């Protein structure tokens, strides 16, 4: 079996034996079947014929086989996904990678519209395009994907002439028109047709074949200018194919001209989706694409006609507003921030997606685009450090000192001084565990950890969630009344909850949000320590009061180490 254009659309992998019993499966495998335990039998999710053939395939399989691929239909809810599986063998077990997915016919059109391949094709299309599968032809509007026509090729023959007001009395136009439908009927593509309209303008139609995983269709691009060719038109040159915002080149040129040449008052916003890589790793790249589209839609709704926006990187966007008053800026950015936080969970329950924004204004802060971008970018960095899910409007009297401090810290990291100082402080704390285990010594450890991790409060709870030690801004236990069966629902599989900004619970759990809001907890790191039987031994919480701040990764690692050492000394 020869595989062409081999492409991995996900990171789904698992391990099975010859009886199709699954012993291991990664997070994406669990997500595919909506299960929590990978130990299932694949035969329960397969058609009977595929199950029988796969067992035969595995009974004769060796790593020297010329064919290491097997196609099967796997059941997900009420639909079947056509899968291409790649096998390798180790001892009596088979390691399986899912290489391809093809949706059932009922989901074909939806999958097609959401696929990256289809989106990349549409980025080179003008105002209209059509899809023809050999039976039904659908004419769509590129901008909003609404259907303008759906029917047979014969019906489209009449519709096309009337819709675009074609001059079919012109011999050349009539000949091209007939040739188009003859070629469509024979599924012949990669041609260009030039048609004359009654107003004297010309219409160009270009066709190509596209694979939709389990089907081949014809896509047709309809352009109102004969000089346009597929992949070489205004839409392609200026727009990002996935989000329909301006691409990096065009948005940069437009804002630069607006600031440098036209000298128009402009607010520049750089927006970055928080922890987008983790979002992709957890829910998959298809969901990641949905997030990018949802974010772009929120941006469009928020700026309306008072600005323009573009996608300048994987998860980075730039927005230029005509408004420069702080009141207007805060209103728009607040709508963007909350719009993203509220709209994404609707796509995937349990998902948390937020954004951070850095903002600078011209000519108030600078009259040069490059300097304006640098200021906004530095404010974005400050917003990330503040705990994400927020925006920072550049004010020199406030932020210049912060920028200098950040640059100093960066220089210390590059020189190694930062890591040397951190190691010295960590060693000092760790040595305290060698001393006699007394409540006084434990409080000293917590005090020094509080200062080093740079939090305002540390709370230690025993296995029954009763407070043992509390140190910091106050010594009051705020959590006890909120402990219930759902409290650990949002902890990850490693047993901890890390929130740089607790506002995200506003969309996830109102009661939990009340806990953080009522007691001014803006950022938190909560760690469960368990025994080898997965029984809770302790809960240790590190809290930062408002304003929110980001936990540095190296501090999170150290906080988790201290949590385990403290638990061992309880």
C-alpha positions in Angstrom: 0.0 0.0 0.0 1.6 3.3 -1.1 0.8 6.4 0.9 0.8 9.7 -0.9 1.1 13.1 0.8 1.4 11.4 4.2 0.3 13.9 6.8 -0.3 13.7 10.5 -3.4 15.7 11.5 -3.1 14.9 15.2 -0.9 13.3 17.9 -3.3 10.4 18.6 -1.3 7.3 19.6 -2.0 4.2 21.6 -0.8 0.6 22.3 -2.8 -2.5 21.7 -2.3 -6.3 21.7 -3.4 -8.8 19.1 -6.9 -9.0 20.7 -7.3 -5.2 20.2 -7.2 -4.5 23.9 -5.7 -1.0 24.5 -3.2 -0.8 27.4 -2.0 2.8 26.8 -3.3 5.9 25.1 -2.2 9.5 25.1 -4.5 12.5 26.0 -5.6 13.0 22.3 -6.7 9.3 22.2 -8.8 9.8 25.3 -10.2 13.0 23.8 -11.1 11.2 20.5 -13.3 8.6 22.3 -14.4 10.9 25.2 -13.1 8.5 27.8 -11.0 8.9 30.9 -9.4 5.4 31.0 -7.5 4.2 27.9 -8.0 0.5 28.8 -10.8 -0.2 26.3 -11.1 -2.8 23.6 -10.9 -1.3 20.1 -13.4 -3.8 18.8 -16.1 -2.0 20.7 -15.5 1.1 18.5 -15.1 -0.7 15.2 -17.3 -2.2 12.5 -17.3 -6.0 12.6 -15.6 -6.5 9.3 -12.8 -4.0 10.1 -12.3 -5.7 13.5 -11.9 -9.2 11.9 -9.6 -7.9 9.2 -7.4 -6.0 11.7 -6.9 -9.1 13.9 -5.8 -11.0 10.8 -3.5 -8.1 9.9 -1.9 -8.1 13.3 -1.5 -11.9 13.5 0.7 -11.7 10.4 2.5 -8.4 11.2 6.2 -8.0 11.6 8.3 -4.8 11.6 9.7 -6.0 8.3 6.3 -5.9 6.6 6.2 -3.8 3.5 2.7 -2.6 4.6 2.5 -1.0 8.0 -0.8 0.8 7.4 -4.4 -0.3 8.0 -7.6 1.6 7.3 -10.5 1.2 9.6 -13.7 3.0 10.6 -13.7 4.1 14.3 -16.9 5.0 16.0 -17.1 8.4 17.7 -20.5 9.0 19.2 -23.0 8.3 16.4 -20.6 8.8 13.5 -17.7 6.8 12.1 -14.3 8.3 11.4 -12.3 6.8 8.6 -8.8 6.3 10.0 -5.4 5.5 8.6 -3.4 3.6 11.3 0.4 3.1 11.3 1.7 0.1 13.2 5.0 -0.9 14.8 5.6 -3.9 17.0 7.5 -4.3 20.2 7.4 -7.8 21.8 3.7 -8.8 21.8 2.4 -5.2 21.7 1.6 -2.9 18.8 2.3 0.8 18.9 -0.3 2.7 16.8 -0.2 6.2 15.4 -3.3 7.6 13.8 -2.1 9.3 10.6 -5.3 10.4 8.9 -9.0 11.1 9.6 -11.8 11.2 7.1 -15.2 12.2 8.3 -18.4 10.3 7.4 -20.5 11.7 4.7 -22.8 13.4 7.1 -19.9 15.4 8.5 -18.0 15.9 5.3 -19.1 19.5 4.5 -18.5 20.7 8.1 -15.1 19.0 8.2 -14.2 20.5 4.8 -15.0 24.0 5.9 -13.0 23.6 9.1 -10.0 22.0 7.6 -6.8 23.9 7.2 -6.4 22.7 3.6 -9.7 24.1 2.5 -9.0 27.4 4.3 -5.7 27.7 2.6 -7.4 27.2 -0.8 -10.0 29.8 0.0 -7.4 32.5 0.8 -6.6 32.7 -2.9 -10.3 33.1 -3.9 -12.2 36.2 -4.6 -15.8 37.1 -3.8 -17.4 33.8 -5.0 -16.5 30.2 -5.3 -18.3 26.9 -6.1 -18.0 23.3 -4.9 -18.9 20.5 -7.2 -18.8 16.8 -6.1 -20.0 15.4 -9.4 -23.7 15.5 -8.4 -24.4 18.7 -6.6 -23.0 22.2 -7.1 -22.9 24.8 -4.4 -22.1 28.4 -5.0 -20.9 30.3 -2.0 -19.9 33.8 -0.9 -16.2 33.8 0.3 -16.6 36.4 3.0 -19.3 34.7 5.1 -19.6 31.2 3.4 -23.3 31.7 2.8 -24.9 29.6 0.1 -26.0 31.5 -3.0 -27.0 28.5 -5.0 -27.3 24.7 -4.5 -28.5 22.3 -7.1 -27.6 20.3 -10.2 -25.0 21.2 -12.8 -27.9 21.7 -15.3 -29.7 24.2 -13.0 -26.4 26.0 -12.4 -26.0 26.5 -16.1 -29.0 28.8 -16.2 -28.3 30.4 -12.8 -24.7 31.4 -13.6 -25.6 33.3 -16.8 -28.4 35.3 -15.0 -26.6 35.9 -11.7 -23.5 37.4 -13.3 -25.4 39.0 -16.3 -23.3 37.2 -18.9 -23.4 38.3 -22.5 -24.1 34.9 -24.1 -24.8 36.5 -27.5 -21.1 37.1 -27.8 -19.6 34.1 -29.7 -16.4 33.8 -27.6 -18.3 34.1 -24.3 -20.8 31.6 -25.4 -18.1 29.1 -26.5 -16.2 29.5 -23.2 -19.4 29.1 -21.2 -20.3 25.9 -22.9 -16.7 24.6 -22.5 -16.9 25.3 -18.8 -19.9 23.1 -18.3 -18.6 20.4 -20.6 -15.4 20.2 -18.5 -17.3 20.2 -15.2 -19.4 17.3 -16.5 -16.3 15.4 -17.3 -14.6 16.4 -14.1 -11.8 18.1 -16.1 -10.1 21.0 -14.2 -7.0 23.3 -13.9 -8.4 25.6 -16.6 -9.3 29.3 -16.9 -12.4 30.6 -18.6 -12.9 34.2 -19.6 -16.5 35.3 -19.9 -18.0 38.7 -21.0 -20.6 40.4 -19.0 -23.3 42.7 -20.4 -21.7 45.8 -18.7 -18.5 45.2 -20.7 -16.5 43.8 -17.8 -15.1 40.3 -17.9 -15.5 37.4 -15.5 -12.8 34.8 -14.9 -13.4 31.3 -13.6 -10.6 29.0 -12.5 -11.1 25.4 -11.5 -9.0 22.9 -9.5 -9.4 19.5 -7.8 -9.1 19.2 -4.1 -9.1 16.1 -1.9 -11.4 16.2 1.2 -9.9 13.1 2.8 -12.5 10.6 1.4 -13.7 12.4 -1.7 -12.4 14.5 -4.6 -14.3 17.7 -5.5 -13.9 20.6 -7.9 -13.4 24.1 -6.5 -14.1 27.0 -8.8 -12.9 30.6 -8.2 -15.1 33.3 -9.7 -13.4 36.7 -10.2 -14.7 39.9 -11.7 -11.4 40.7 -13.4 -9.8 38.8 -16.2 -6.3 39.9 -15.0 -6.7 37.9 -11.8 -5.4 34.3 -11.6 -5.8 31.8 -8.9 -3.3 32.5 -6.1 -2.5 35.9 -7.5 -5.3 38.2 -6.5 -6.0 41.0 -4.1 -7.8 38.8 -1.6 -4.9 36.4 -1.4 -2.3 39.1 -1.1 -3.9 41.0 1.7 -5.9 38.5 3.8 -5.0 35.8 6.3 -6.7 32.7 5.0 -7.9 31.3 8.3 -9.1 34.4 10.2 -10.0 36.7 7.3 -8.0 39.5 9.0 -5.2 41.3 7.2 -2.0 39.3 7.0 1.3 40.6 8.5 2.6 42.3 5.4 -0.5 44.3 4.5 -1.5 45.3 8.1 2.1 46.4 8.8 2.2 48.5 5.6 -1.2 50.1 6.3 -0.5 51.0 10.0 3.0 52.3 9.1 1.6 54.5 6.4 -1.1 55.7 8.8 1.4 56.7 11.5 4.5 57.7 9.5 3.1 59.3 6.4 -0.4 60.5 7.2 0.4 61.4 10.8 -3.0 60.2 11.9 -3.7 59.6 15.6 -3.5 55.9 16.2 -3.7 53.4 19.0 -1.7 50.3 18.4 -2.7 47.1 20.3 -0.6 43.9 20.2 -2.7 40.9 21.3 -1.4 37.5 22.2 -3.5 34.4 23.1 -2.3 33.2 26.5 -0.8 29.7 26.6 -1.9 29.0 23.1 0.6 26.1 22.7 -0.9 24.4 25.8 -4.3 24.9 24.2 -3.2 23.2 21.1 -1.5 20.3 23.0 -4.5 19.7 25.1 -7.4 20.0 22.6 -5.6 19.6 19.3 -4.8 21.8 16.3 -8.3 21.7 14.8 -9.6 23.3 18.1 -6.6 25.7 17.9 -7.8 26.9 14.5 -11.3 27.4 15.9 -9.8 29.5 18.7 -8.0 31.7 16.2 -11.2 32.2 14.2 -13.2 32.9 17.3 -10.6 35.4 18.5 -10.6 37.2 15.1 -14.4 37.4 15.2 -14.3 38.9 18.7 -11.8 41.5 17.5 -13.9 42.4 14.4 -17.0 42.8 16.6 -15.2 45.0 19.1 -13.5 47.4 16.7 -16.3 47.7 14.2 -15.5 50.7 11.9 -13.1 52.4 14.2 -10.0 50.4 13.3 -8.4 47.5 11.4 -6.8 44.3 12.5 -4.4 41.7 11.3 -2.8 38.4 12.3 1.0 38.8 12.4 2.0 35.4 13.9 0.6 32.1 15.0 -1.4 33.4 17.9 -0.4 37.1 17.7 -2.7 39.9 16.4 -2.2 43.6 15.9 -5.0 46.2 16.0 -4.9 49.8 15.0 -7.7 52.0 16.4 -8.6 55.5 15.2 -9.6 56.2 18.8 -6.9 57.4 21.2 -8.8 58.5 24.3 -8.1 56.2 27.3 -11.9 55.8 27.9 -12.5 54.5 24.3 -9.4 52.2 24.4 -10.5 50.6 27.7 -14.0 50.1 26.5 -12.8 48.3 23.3 -10.0 46.3 24.9 -12.4 45.2 27.7 -14.9 44.0 25.2 -12.1 42.0 23.4 -10.7 40.5 26.6 -14.1 39.5 28.0 -15.4 38.4 24.6 -12.6 35.9 24.2 -12.9 34.6 27.7 -16.6 34.1 27.3 -16.8 32.8 23.8 -14.1 30.1 23.7 -15.7 27.7 26.4 -18.7 27.5 24.1 -16.4 25.8 21.5 -15.0 23.2 24.0 -16.5 22.8 27.5 -13.7 23.0 30.1 -11.4 25.0 27.9 -9.9 28.2 29.2 -8.6 30.7 26.7 -7.6 34.3 27.6 -5.6 37.0 26.0 -3.0 39.7 26.9 -2.7 43.0 25.2 0.0 45.7 25.1 -1.1 49.2 24.0 0.8 52.4 22.8 -0.5 55.6 21.1 0.7 57.8 18.4 1.6 60.7 18.4 1.2 60.8 22.2 4.0 58.2 22.9 5.9 58.4 19.6 5.3 59.4 16.0 7.2 56.5 14.5 5.6 53.2 13.8 8.6 51.0 14.6 9.0 52.7 18.0 5.2 52.5 18.6 5.3 48.8 18.0 8.2 48.3 20.3 6.4 50.2 23.1 3.2 48.1 22.6 5.3 44.9 22.6 7.0 45.8 25.9 3.6 46.5 27.4 2.4 43.1 26.2 5.4 41.6 28.1 4.3 43.6 31.2 0.7 42.3 30.8 2.0 38.7 30.7 4.0 39.2 33.9 1.0 40.8 35.6 -0.8 37.4 35.3 -2.1 37.5 31.7 -5.8 38.0 30.8 -5.3 41.8 31.0 -4.2 44.8 29.0 -1.5 47.5 29.7 -1.8 51.0 28.2 1.7 52.5 28.0 2.3 55.4 30.4 5.9 56.5 30.6 5.7 57.6 34.3 4.6 54.1 35.3 6.0 51.7 32.7 9.5 53.0 31.9 10.7 51.8 35.3 9.1 48.4 34.7 10.7 48.1 31.2 14.1 49.0 32.6 13.7 46.4 35.4 12.6 43.7 32.9 15.6 44.5 30.7 17.9 44.3 33.7 16.4 40.9 34.7 16.8 39.7 31.1 20.5 40.7 31.2 20.9 38.9 34.5 19.4 35.8 33.0 21.7 36.0 30.0 24.8 36.5 32.2 23.7 33.7 34.6 23.6 36.0 37.7 19.9 35.5 38.1 20.2 31.7 38.2 23.2 31.9 40.6 21.2 34.1 43.0 18.2 31.8 42.8 20.3 28.6 43.4 21.8 30.2 46.5 18.4 31.1 48.0 17.0 27.6 47.2 20.0 25.8 48.8 19.5 28.0 52.0 15.8 26.9 52.2 16.6 23.2 51.5 19.2 23.0 54.2 16.6 24.0 56.8 14.9 20.6 56.2 18.1 18.9 57.7 17.4 20.6 61.0 15.1 19.3 63.8 11.5 19.0 62.7 9.7 21.5 64.8 6.7 23.8 64.2 9.1 26.8 64.6 11.5 25.4 61.9 8.6 24.7 59.6 7.3 28.3 59.9 10.9 29.5 59.1 10.9 27.3 56.0 7.5 28.7 54.9 8.6 32.3 55.6 11.7 32.0 53.4 9.8 30.1 50.7 7.1 32.9 50.8 9.8 35.5 50.1 11.7 33.5 47.5 8.6 32.3 45.5 7.4 35.9 45.9 3.8 35.2 47.0 1.8 36.9 49.8 0.4 33.8 51.5 1.1 30.1 51.9 -1.5 27.8 53.4 -0.8 24.1 54.3 -3.7 21.6 54.8 -3.6 18.0 56.0 -5.2 15.0 54.4 -8.5 15.9 55.8 -8.1 19.5 54.5 -7.8 21.0 57.9 -5.3 24.0 58.0 -2.0 23.2 59.7 0.2 26.2 58.9 -0.8 29.6 57.4 1.8 32.3 56.9 1.8 35.6 55.1 -0.4 38.7 54.8 -2.9 37.2 57.2 -3.4 33.9 59.0 -7.0 33.3 58.1 -8.2 30.1 56.3 -10.4 31.3 53.5 -10.8 27.9 51.6 -12.3 25.6 54.2 -15.9 26.5 53.5 -15.4 26.0 49.8 -13.9 22.5 50.0 -16.4 20.0 48.5 -16.4 17.1 46.0 -15.9 19.5 43.1 -13.0 21.5 44.5 -10.3 19.4 42.7 -12.2 19.2 39.4 -10.0 21.8 37.7 -6.7 20.4 38.9 -4.6 18.9 36.2 -3.5 15.2 35.9 -0.3 16.1 37.8 -2.3 17.2 40.8 -2.0 21.0 40.8 -3.9 24.1 39.7 -1.9 27.0 38.4 -3.8 30.3 37.7 -1.9 33.5 36.8 -5.3 35.3 36.8 -8.2 33.8 38.8 -10.7 35.9 36.8 -10.9 32.9 34.4 -13.2 31.2 36.9 -15.8 33.8 36.2 -16.7 31.7 33.1 -16.1 28.2 34.7 -17.2 28.1 38.3 -19.1 30.9 39.9 -18.6 29.5 43.4 -14.9 29.2 43.0 -14.7 32.6 41.4 -16.5 34.0 44.6 -13.7 32.5 46.7 -10.9 34.3 44.9 -12.8 37.5 44.3 -14.1 37.8 47.9 -10.7 37.3 49.4 -8.7 39.3 46.8 -6.7 36.3 45.5 -5.6 37.2 42.0 -3.1 34.5 41.2 -2.7 31.0 42.8 -0.8 27.8 42.7 -2.5 24.9 44.6 -0.7 21.6 44.9 -2.0 18.2 46.0 0.6 15.8 47.5 -0.5 12.2 47.3 0.8 8.9 48.5 1.6 5.9 46.2 -2.0 4.8 46.4 -3.2 8.2 45.1 -4.6 9.2 48.5 -4.4 12.9 49.4 -1.7 13.6 52.0 -1.8 17.4 51.9 -2.8 20.5 50.0 -0.5 23.5 49.8 -1.6 26.8 48.3 0.5 29.7 47.2 -1.5 32.9 46.8 -0.8 36.3 45.3 -3.3 39.1 46.1 -4.3 41.8 43.6 -2.8 42.8 41.3 -2.3 39.5 39.5 1.2 38.3 38.6 2.7 35.5 36.6 4.3 32.6 38.4 7.8 32.1 37.0 8.3 28.5 35.8 11.4 27.9 37.9 9.5 29.2 41.0 6.6 26.8 40.2 9.1 23.8 40.1 10.6 24.9 43.5 7.2 25.4 45.1 6.2 21.9 44.1 9.4 20.5 45.6 8.9 22.4 48.8 5.3 21.1 49.0 6.5 17.5 48.9 9.2 18.1 51.4 6.8 19.8 53.8 4.4 16.9 53.5 7.1 14.4 54.3 7.8 16.4 57.5 4.2 16.7 58.7 
